[in-house]
Amino acid sequence: MRSIAFGLLGVGGVGSTLLNLLNDEIVRTEIAARAGVLFQPHLLADRRGILVSPHGLDASRVRQALEAKAAGGSVGEAPGGGSASSFDDVWAALQEMGSLHGFILVDATASDGTVPLLLRVLDAGGCVVLANKRPLTGEWGDFLRLTASRRCRFEATVGAGLPVIRTLQSLLDTGDRVLSIQGVFSGTLAYICTALNRGERYSDAVRAAMQAGYTEPDPRDDLGGIDVARKALILCRMMGQSLELRDVHVTSMIPSALEGLDLPAFLERLPEGDAEVNAVVQDAASRGVRLSYVANIGGEVPVVGLHEVLPDSPIGRLAGTDNIVVFRTARYRNSPMVIQGPGAGREVTAGGILADMVDLALSMP
Ligand SMILES: NC(=O)c1ccc[n+]([C@@H]2O[C@H](COP(=O)([O-])OP(=O)(O)OC[C@H]3O[C@@H](n4cnc5c(N)ncnc54)[C@H](OP(=O)(O)O)[C@@H]3O)[C@@H](O)[C@H]2O)c1
């Protein structure tokens, strides 16, 4: 049995779930039996604190760190933890561990400042697993540096635990020619579009999504489409398109009447957006098509926004909060390859991270 050391940046919803998964007896036993490895946390860091042990953090210290997080504190409050947590501090702590060959650093933050640390780990022979999309959606040069080796994995960045990244990687590795990728990458917007296509008002659909807990605290973070644009950019860049986030053509789902408001005013005046959005939906319905918030990849730039789809197409049949990705390639030209399922959620996202960690462990000499 090999013990694989790992560090975790970001012990929020996804990071905590990953630690709990790795503490689950069934998960540990399966990983040990199938991959012959045991993942051992050596470093945990959040915005305010850091907890490190060069010999590995035992289960009780991880539990204490999780208890501190659950109480609204920091991992640094667990015994032996510290308060400083810049990424330079994390790097200093990692260097004290000795060789980073075979070490895995997981980025489960939503920070855009992790790239230098991630590159240092990769340069030192370590591995990186990302749930955080930002490192891959900043400068194109950073994307190239991060993905120069297969020691950087990022399955959870697109579709959470759905095998989107590994599927595209395998199509590209085996010389298939990707003609187009069409994807619904936001469960929240999928839910809102399903309600709109049923004839519900825009304001009711947005409020229902908020009440169900599907949106970010500010629903415009979902409605603006930038998160979908980041996912589309990652797929385009994997295919060699040297694009920046500003190149992605994004049309938001925020009606023009509601642009530029502060959050309370936006929420209060939501019904003022009904006429604009519902007119577009009714026009589509009158022509027998549905609307879906789609990322279209395959042209010169990705196009993200409301898109008409046929009701009996894979995307047209989508309901609820599922994500879907439709790959059309030279080999899958007439009947496309389709991947569908929940594209967000702590458990499936942590599962996507774990899949990358297991893959990395299996590829280590
Ligand atoms: N949730 C999902 O379904 C899902 C799906 C796919 C991908 N993701 C991605 O996974 C990442 C984590 O998501 P989440 O839902 O777990 O978010 P979250 O609950 O907000 O947790 C984020 C964690 O990152 C830490 N953090 C933020 N900035 C940091 C910094 N500069 N230095 C150190 N730690 C920092 C936070 O520290 P504090 O605790 O101190 O604030 C927190 O522990 C995000 O990038 C998200 O986009 C999430």
The ligand as an SDF file (V2000), in Angstrom:
LIG
                    3D

 48 52  0  0  0  0  0  0  0  0999 V2000
  -19.9760   23.6920   -5.0840 N   0  0  0  0  0  0  0  0  0  0  0  0
  -20.0400   23.1060   -6.2720 C   0  0  0  0  0  0  0  0  0  0  0  0
  -21.0120   22.4230   -6.6270 O   0  0  0  0  0  0  0  0  0  0  0  0
  -18.8760   23.2310   -7.2140 C   0  0  0  0  0  0  0  0  0  0  0  0
  -18.8760   22.5100   -8.4220 C   0  0  0  0  0  0  0  0  0  0  0  0
  -17.7560   22.5840   -9.2670 C   0  0  0  0  0  0  0  0  0  0  0  0
  -16.7000   23.4180   -8.9140 C   0  0  0  0  0  0  0  0  0  0  0  0
  -16.7610   24.1460   -7.7560 N   0  0  0  0  0  0  0  0  0  0  0  0
  -15.6420   25.0380   -7.4300 C   0  0  0  0  0  0  0  0  0  0  0  0
  -14.9780   24.5430   -6.2760 O   0  0  0  0  0  0  0  0  0  0  0  0
  -14.4270   25.6330   -5.5410 C   0  0  0  0  0  0  0  0  0  0  0  0
  -14.8960   25.5440   -4.0900 C   0  0  0  0  0  0  0  0  0  0  0  0
  -16.3120   25.6380   -4.0520 O   0  0  0  0  0  0  0  0  0  0  0  0
  -17.0820   25.6450   -2.6590 P   0  0  0  0  0  0  0  0  0  0  0  0
  -18.5240   25.4930   -2.9840 O   0  0  0  0  0  0  0  0  0  0  0  0
  -16.4360   24.6780   -1.7180 O   0  0  0  0  0  0  0  0  0  0  0  0
  -16.7850   27.1440   -2.1690 O   0  0  0  0  0  0  0  0  0  0  0  0
  -16.7870   27.6810   -0.6640 P   0  0  0  0  0  0  0  0  0  0  0  0
  -17.6900   26.8780    0.1940 O   0  0  0  0  0  0  0  0  0  0  0  0
  -16.9760   29.1500   -0.7660 O   0  0  0  0  0  0  0  0  0  0  0  0
  -15.2960   27.3980   -0.1450 O   0  0  0  0  0  0  0  0  0  0  0  0
  -14.1830   28.0790   -0.6460 C   0  0  0  0  0  0  0  0  0  0  0  0
  -13.0110   27.8080    0.2770 C   0  0  0  0  0  0  0  0  0  0  0  0
  -11.8640   28.4380   -0.2850 O   0  0  0  0  0  0  0  0  0  0  0  0
  -11.2210   29.1940    0.7290 C   0  0  0  0  0  0  0  0  0  0  0  0
  -10.5110   30.2980    0.1190 N   0  0  0  0  0  0  0  0  0  0  0  0
  -11.0070   31.2690   -0.6590 C   0  0  0  0  0  0  0  0  0  0  0  0
  -10.0290   32.1310   -0.9910 N   0  0  0  0  0  0  0  0  0  0  0  0
   -8.9100   31.6680   -0.4100 C   0  0  0  0  0  0  0  0  0  0  0  0
   -7.5860   32.1130   -0.3490 C   0  0  0  0  0  0  0  0  0  0  0  0
   -7.2210   33.2320   -0.9720 N   0  0  0  0  0  0  0  0  0  0  0  0
   -6.6770   31.3750    0.3630 N   0  0  0  0  0  0  0  0  0  0  0  0
   -7.0340   30.2440    0.9900 C   0  0  0  0  0  0  0  0  0  0  0  0
   -8.2990   29.7700    0.9810 N   0  0  0  0  0  0  0  0  0  0  0  0
   -9.2060   30.4840    0.3030 C   0  0  0  0  0  0  0  0  0  0  0  0
  -12.3220   29.6550    1.6520 C   0  0  0  0  0  0  0  0  0  0  0  0
  -11.7530   29.9940    2.8930 O   0  0  0  0  0  0  0  0  0  0  0  0
  -12.6690   30.4630    4.1590 P   0  0  0  0  0  0  0  0  0  0  0  0
  -13.3730   29.1930    4.6010 O   0  0  0  0  0  0  0  0  0  0  0  0
  -11.6740   30.9320    5.1540 O   0  0  0  0  0  0  0  0  0  0  0  0
  -13.5750   31.5250    3.6340 O   0  0  0  0  0  0  0  0  0  0  0  0
  -13.1950   28.3830    1.6900 C   0  0  0  0  0  0  0  0  0  0  0  0
  -12.6720   27.4830    2.6300 O   0  0  0  0  0  0  0  0  0  0  0  0
  -14.8830   26.9130   -6.2580 C   0  0  0  0  0  0  0  0  0  0  0  0
  -13.8640   27.3590   -7.1180 O   0  0  0  0  0  0  0  0  0  0  0  0
  -16.0920   26.4550   -7.0660 C   0  0  0  0  0  0  0  0  0  0  0  0
  -16.3010   27.2230   -8.2150 O   0  0  0  0  0  0  0  0  0  0  0  0
  -17.8050   24.0570   -6.8960 C   0  0  0  0  0  0  0  0  0  0  0  0
  1  2  1  0
  2  3  2  0
  2  4  1  0
  4  5  1  0
  4 48  2  0
  5  6  2  0
  6  7  1  0
  7  8  2  0
  8  9  1  0
  8 48  1  0
  9 10  1  0
  9 46  1  0
 10 11  1  0
 11 12  1  0
 11 44  1  0
 12 13  1  0
 13 14  1  0
 14 15  2  0
 14 16  1  0
 14 17  1  0
 17 18  1  0
 18 19  2  0
 18 20  1  0
 18 21  1  0
 21 22  1  0
 22 23  1  0
 23 24  1  0
 23 42  1  0
 24 25  1  0
 25 26  1  0
 25 36  1  0
 26 27  1  0
 26 35  1  0
 27 28  2  0
 28 29  1  0
 29 30  1  0
 29 35  2  0
 30 31  1  0
 30 32  2  0
 32 33  1  0
 33 34  2  0
 34 35  1  0
 36 37  1  0
 36 42  1  0
 37 38  1  0
 38 39  2  0
 38 40  1  0
 38 41  1  0
 42 43  1  0
 44 45  1  0
 44 46  1  0
 46 47  1  0
M  CHG  2   8   1  16  -1
M  END
$$$$
